[in-house]
Amino acid sequence: MPGAAFLSGERVTLRTIEEEDLDLLNRNVNDARVRRPLTSADPVNSEQTQEFFENVVSDDDSVNLLICVDGEDGPEPVGDIVLFKILPC
């Protein structure tokens, strides 16, 4: 089941990242086109992605969201975004 919508627009929805999204996150971070701008030199395995989910995505220090675009069968996950160093107003 997809995560809760955080923000919805006409063509894009940002939603919470759930454990069933880890395969997508793993594929994306291991794609050289994605990894290079992240300055991450080494590919990661499924266990490392699981640890990332447990230690980073699930913590309270940042907001990690899945980017979904409207597709024929509903919102299709295409990537993720993180907001960090969120300062109180």
Backbone bond lengths (Angstrom), bond angles and torsions (degrees), N, CA, C in turn:
res aa  C-N    CA-C-N  psi(-1)  N-CA   C-N-CA  omega(-1)  CA-C   N-CA-C  phi
1 M - - - 1.457 - - 1.522 108.57 -
2 P 1.335 116.80 132.91 1.459 118.83 179.78 1.524 112.02 -65.86
3 G 1.331 113.85 156.61 1.455 119.85 178.45 1.519 111.63 -71.52
4 A 1.311 115.04 171.13 1.462 121.45 -179.81 1.518 110.93 -68.53
5 A 1.333 116.24 142.09 1.461 121.24 177.38 1.522 109.45 -68.84
6 F 1.307 116.11 131.37 1.464 123.07 177.26 1.526 109.43 -94.89
7 L 1.339 115.41 -40.95 1.453 122.06 -179.55 1.520 107.30 -155.15
8 S 1.329 117.37 130.95 1.462 121.63 179.58 1.510 110.21 -120.96
9 G 1.324 115.04 136.40 1.457 121.64 176.01 1.511 109.23 -121.23
10 E 1.318 115.93 -168.31 1.465 119.60 -178.85 1.528 112.40 -66.91
11 R 1.340 117.37 -37.38 1.466 120.56 -176.48 1.522 113.87 -124.78
12 V 1.325 117.36 -13.04 1.463 120.96 -175.45 1.523 109.81 -128.92
13 T 1.323 115.22 140.16 1.462 121.59 174.46 1.518 108.24 -125.28
14 L 1.320 116.84 135.55 1.460 122.28 171.39 1.516 106.22 -103.37
15 R 1.338 116.33 126.68 1.456 119.71 -179.48 1.511 110.36 -134.63
16 T 1.323 114.94 165.14 1.456 119.49 179.53 1.521 110.04 -64.30
17 I 1.326 115.83 150.56 1.460 121.99 177.24 1.517 108.08 -88.74
18 E 1.317 115.55 129.79 1.457 122.07 179.47 1.533 108.90 -113.85
19 E 1.298 115.94 164.90 1.460 120.93 -177.04 1.531 112.13 -58.17
20 E 1.326 117.62 -32.90 1.470 119.45 179.91 1.536 112.57 -71.12
21 D 1.321 117.99 -6.25 1.462 121.85 176.83 1.525 112.74 -90.46
22 L 1.328 117.75 -2.01 1.466 120.56 -173.33 1.522 113.25 -64.18
23 D 1.335 118.75 -32.74 1.469 119.87 177.47 1.532 110.42 -61.42
24 L 1.326 116.72 -42.48 1.467 120.49 177.65 1.526 110.61 -63.11
25 L 1.329 117.15 -45.91 1.464 119.96 179.18 1.524 111.07 -60.56
26 N 1.327 116.40 -40.80 1.464 120.65 179.96 1.521 111.04 -65.39
27 R 1.322 117.17 -43.53 1.474 120.46 178.26 1.529 110.12 -62.29
28 N 1.319 116.75 -43.95 1.467 119.96 -177.37 1.521 112.00 -64.73
29 V 1.325 117.73 -46.98 1.464 119.47 -177.14 1.535 111.53 -69.08
30 N 1.325 117.30 -22.44 1.456 120.50 178.14 1.527 112.77 -90.09
31 D 1.302 117.52 -3.60 1.459 122.56 175.34 1.530 106.94 -80.64
32 A 1.309 117.83 120.59 1.466 121.98 -176.44 1.521 112.10 -56.97
33 R 1.336 117.64 -31.39 1.472 120.34 179.12 1.525 111.21 -66.47
34 V 1.321 116.84 -26.82 1.469 121.48 178.49 1.518 109.95 -91.28
35 R 1.323 116.04 -45.07 1.471 121.31 -175.14 1.523 112.38 -63.08
36 R 1.315 118.01 -39.23 1.469 121.33 -176.95 1.528 112.21 -58.73
37 P 1.343 120.16 -50.31 1.471 118.55 178.21 1.528 113.28 -66.12
38 L 1.326 117.24 -21.84 1.457 120.08 178.08 1.526 111.48 -80.74
39 T 1.305 116.15 -5.27 1.464 123.89 -175.97 1.527 112.03 58.49
40 S 1.311 115.93 29.86 1.462 121.56 176.31 1.520 107.26 -97.69
41 A 1.309 117.11 110.12 1.459 121.66 -173.34 1.520 113.26 -78.46
42 D 1.317 117.56 -27.63 1.459 120.38 -172.52 1.520 112.60 -110.11
43 P 1.324 116.46 138.31 1.467 119.84 172.66 1.530 109.77 -63.84
44 V 1.325 116.06 160.61 1.459 120.75 178.15 1.523 109.35 -122.00
45 N 1.328 115.41 155.73 1.461 119.75 177.86 1.524 109.97 -100.18
46 S 1.318 116.79 178.01 1.461 121.88 -177.29 1.524 112.07 -61.80
47 E 1.317 117.06 -37.23 1.469 120.56 179.30 1.530 110.79 -64.07
48 Q 1.323 117.15 -41.39 1.459 120.80 178.32 1.530 111.19 -66.39
49 T 1.326 116.60 -36.36 1.461 120.08 176.38 1.521 110.28 -65.95
50 Q 1.324 117.62 -39.89 1.465 122.00 176.91 1.535 109.86 -61.68
51 E 1.330 117.27 -44.24 1.465 121.38 178.05 1.533 110.80 -62.43
52 F 1.325 116.69 -40.64 1.460 121.19 176.64 1.526 109.93 -59.13
53 F 1.323 116.48 -44.61 1.466 120.94 179.22 1.528 110.76 -60.84
54 E 1.321 116.28 -46.55 1.459 120.50 -176.64 1.528 112.65 -70.67
55 N 1.333 117.48 -36.94 1.468 121.09 -173.17 1.524 114.50 -96.38
56 V 1.316 117.67 -24.79 1.462 119.77 -175.47 1.532 111.33 -115.10
57 V 1.324 116.27 -55.77 1.466 119.86 -176.76 1.525 110.92 -62.23
58 S 1.316 117.13 -37.54 1.461 121.27 -175.19 1.526 113.95 -89.24
59 D 1.331 118.79 -0.26 1.468 118.87 -178.80 1.530 110.57 -86.67
60 D 1.305 116.54 177.13 1.458 121.81 -177.44 1.522 113.40 -100.52
61 D 1.338 118.04 6.86 1.458 121.23 -175.77 1.524 113.55 -88.14
62 S 1.332 117.31 -10.94 1.450 120.76 -178.77 1.530 108.98 -151.80
63 V 1.325 114.89 169.51 1.454 121.40 175.35 1.523 106.42 -117.47
64 N 1.330 116.56 114.38 1.458 122.66 179.94 1.518 107.71 -108.68
65 L 1.332 115.86 126.45 1.462 120.58 -176.04 1.515 110.95 -131.24
66 L 1.321 115.29 150.72 1.456 122.27 175.96 1.522 108.03 -92.96
67 I 1.325 117.17 133.85 1.460 122.82 177.91 1.523 107.36 -93.02
68 C 1.328 116.53 123.01 1.460 121.80 179.56 1.529 108.50 -123.03
69 V 1.333 116.18 135.28 1.465 120.90 176.38 1.514 108.41 -108.98
70 D 1.324 115.56 149.93 1.460 120.09 179.33 1.519 109.89 -65.29
71 G 1.317 115.43 130.00 1.453 122.31 177.66 1.513 109.62 -128.13
72 E 1.319 116.23 -179.27 1.461 120.86 -179.45 1.523 111.89 -62.18
73 D 1.333 117.10 -33.86 1.465 121.62 -177.88 1.521 112.33 -102.70
74 G 1.325 117.61 21.46 1.455 120.85 -178.57 1.509 110.48 105.75
75 P 1.337 117.14 -170.41 1.469 120.75 -178.49 1.533 111.80 -61.98
76 E 1.332 115.40 130.75 1.468 121.77 -179.78 1.526 109.28 -113.01
77 P 1.344 117.74 121.93 1.466 120.29 178.75 1.527 111.28 -65.76
78 V 1.339 116.28 133.42 1.464 120.27 -179.70 1.521 113.16 -126.84
79 G 1.326 117.70 -16.12 1.459 119.65 -178.27 1.512 110.73 179.46
80 D 1.317 115.32 -168.74 1.456 119.42 -179.84 1.517 109.79 -141.11
81 I 1.308 114.39 163.76 1.462 121.93 -179.44 1.516 107.39 -141.81
82 V 1.323 115.95 149.52 1.465 120.03 178.28 1.523 109.20 -130.64
83 L 1.311 114.64 137.66 1.466 122.02 171.85 1.517 105.66 -110.98
84 F 1.332 116.86 126.53 1.462 119.01 -178.47 1.516 109.48 -137.92
85 K 1.308 114.11 170.41 1.472 121.56 -174.02 1.514 110.11 53.74
86 I 1.319 114.66 48.19 1.452 121.00 179.20 1.522 107.57 -78.71
87 L 1.308 116.02 119.52 1.456 121.42 -177.52 1.523 110.06 -96.10
88 P 1.321 117.57 142.41 1.462 118.80 177.94 1.530 110.48 -66.98
89 C 1.297 115.63 149.89 1.465 120.82 179.51 1.509 110.95 -77.77
